[in-house]
Amino acid sequence: MIHNKPSAADALYERIETLIAEGVFKDGERLDEVRLAGDFGVSRTPLREALRLLSSTGLVELIPNRGAFVRQPSFTRLVEMFEVMAEVEAWCARLAASRITKAQVLLLRQTASACEAALQVQDYHRYYAENAAFHNMIYEASGNGFLAEEARNLQRRLKPFRRAQLSFGDRLSQSMSEHREILVALEAGDVARAETVMRDHIQVQSSTYEEYRLSITDASTAERSAS
């Protein structure tokens, strides 16, 4: 797959949202612009733009005269977001099962193969990029432009959490197994099956992410106890 090179602000946005999702930056923590600019080797202009973008998704709160603060969503909030995402993606898969073209099936197979390749080397960042392309093709195959647009918006909001949970336990292999089931259902035109397996594929991600986040907290607590 060909991926366009992001701008400096977009690249910083992705790096910081990843660090938030991975628990490096804690809820309520103040993000020091000077320190971050030094750590990332950038000027404060793209950094400020990245923080502004993060504030639009709710991951950062910008408080006048005080700075930028991390706002890690609660587990309840994440469950709610994943519930909506699961229904939207299930709807896309349901429509795609009856509307997908032969050309789109071929492209979907290619993207699934790219996911398989990322799985083989256990590269969850690369896997997520190909995974996102896989899901985007299903949005397109739904034949409903507005639904595809809404699906992409939700995908963007949940991206750091969906990507982080892929690094936990055997989730990468499980995700690929679920992709294979989705592909089989779409190729067979099995509307009900496509809808069900897609819904399950998304719903499991919130609980997996929470397990991942708890494992980080436990590890951090153990480190403090040992020191």
Solvent accessible surface area in square Angstrom, and as a share of the most:
residue,aa,sasa,rsa
1,M,116,0.52
2,I,168,0.85
3,H,108,0.48
4,N,142,0.73
5,K,189,0.80
6,P,69,0.43
7,S,62,0.40
8,A,61,0.47
9,A,13,0.10
10,D,61,0.32
11,A,35,0.27
12,L,4,0.02
13,Y,16,0.06
14,E,57,0.26
15,R,117,0.43
16,I,0,0.00
17,E,1,0.01
18,T,19,0.11
19,L,43,0.21
20,I,0,0.00
21,A,1,0.01
22,E,38,0.17
23,G,9,0.09
24,V,84,0.48
25,F,12,0.05
26,K,97,0.41
27,D,90,0.47
28,G,38,0.37
29,E,55,0.25
30,R,120,0.44
31,L,2,0.01
32,D,50,0.26
33,E,41,0.18
34,V,98,0.56
35,R,114,0.41
36,L,2,0.01
37,A,10,0.08
38,G,59,0.57
39,D,92,0.48
40,F,31,0.13
41,G,68,0.65
42,V,47,0.27
43,S,70,0.45
44,R,98,0.36
45,T,105,0.61
46,P,25,0.15
47,L,0,0.00
48,R,128,0.47
49,E,61,0.28
50,A,0,0.00
51,L,3,0.01
52,R,123,0.45
53,L,45,0.22
54,L,0,0.00
55,S,36,0.23
56,S,83,0.54
57,T,23,0.13
58,G,43,0.42
59,L,8,0.04
60,V,3,0.02
61,E,72,0.32
62,L,82,0.41
63,I,38,0.20
64,P,112,0.70
65,N,165,0.85
66,R,142,0.52
67,G,27,0.26
68,A,3,0.03
69,F,19,0.08
70,V,0,0.00
71,R,84,0.30
72,Q,30,0.13
73,P,24,0.15
74,S,64,0.41
75,F,81,0.34
76,T,90,0.52
77,R,124,0.45
78,L,1,0.01
79,V,41,0.24
80,E,80,0.36
81,M,23,0.10
82,F,2,0.01
83,E,94,0.42
84,V,79,0.45
85,M,0,0.00
86,A,0,0.00
87,E,85,0.38
88,V,22,0.13
89,E,0,0.00
90,A,1,0.00
91,W,137,0.48
92,C,0,0.00
93,A,0,0.00
94,R,103,0.38
95,L,32,0.16
96,A,0,0.00
97,A,5,0.04
98,S,80,0.52
99,R,123,0.45
100,I,30,0.15
101,T,71,0.41
102,K,178,0.76
103,A,65,0.50
104,Q,50,0.22
105,V,19,0.11
106,L,97,0.48
107,L,87,0.43
108,L,1,0.00
109,R,112,0.41
110,Q,117,0.52
111,T,0,0.00
112,A,7,0.06
113,S,68,0.44
114,A,25,0.20
115,C,0,0.00
116,E,49,0.22
117,A,40,0.31
118,A,0,0.00
119,L,15,0.08
120,Q,140,0.62
121,V,94,0.54
122,Q,119,0.53
123,D,52,0.27
124,Y,48,0.18
125,H,86,0.38
126,R,106,0.39
127,Y,0,0.00
128,Y,8,0.03
129,A,36,0.28
130,E,14,0.06
131,N,8,0.04
132,A,18,0.14
133,A,14,0.11
134,F,0,0.00
135,H,0,0.00
136,N,42,0.21
137,M,39,0.17
138,I,0,0.00
139,Y,1,0.00
140,E,98,0.44
141,A,3,0.02
142,S,0,0.00
143,G,59,0.56
144,N,54,0.28
145,G,58,0.55
146,F,143,0.60
147,L,10,0.05
148,A,4,0.03
149,E,91,0.41
150,E,64,0.29
151,A,0,0.00
152,R,86,0.31
153,N,80,0.41
154,L,37,0.18
155,Q,16,0.07
156,R,83,0.30
157,R,86,0.32
158,L,0,0.00
159,K,28,0.12
160,P,2,0.01
161,F,3,0.01
162,R,4,0.01
163,R,20,0.07
164,A,3,0.02
165,Q,3,0.01
166,L,7,0.04
167,S,48,0.31
168,F,57,0.24
169,G,73,0.70
170,D,88,0.46
171,R,3,0.01
172,L,10,0.05
173,S,41,0.26
174,Q,89,0.40
175,S,2,0.01
176,M,1,0.00
177,S,48,0.31
178,E,36,0.16
179,H,0,0.00
180,R,104,0.38
181,E,72,0.32
182,I,0,0.00
183,L,25,0.12
184,V,97,0.56
185,A,3,0.02
186,L,2,0.01
187,E,72,0.32
188,A,78,0.60
189,G,36,0.34
190,D,63,0.32
191,V,44,0.25
192,A,65,0.50
193,R,112,0.41
194,A,0,0.00
195,E,35,0.16
196,T,58,0.34
197,V,11,0.06
198,M,0,0.00
199,R,57,0.21
200,D,78,0.40
201,H,2,0.01
202,I,0,0.00
203,Q,77,0.34
204,V,56,0.32
205,Q,5,0.02
206,S,11,0.07
207,S,53,0.34
208,T,14,0.08
209,Y,0,0.00
210,E,32,0.14
211,E,92,0.41
212,Y,25,0.10
213,R,39,0.14
214,L,95,0.47
215,S,47,0.30
216,I,40,0.20
217,T,71,0.41
218,D,92,0.48
219,A,54,0.42
220,S,32,0.21
221,T,63,0.37
222,A,59,0.46
223,E,126,0.56
224,R,161,0.59
225,S,90,0.58
226,A,92,0.72
227,S,125,0.81
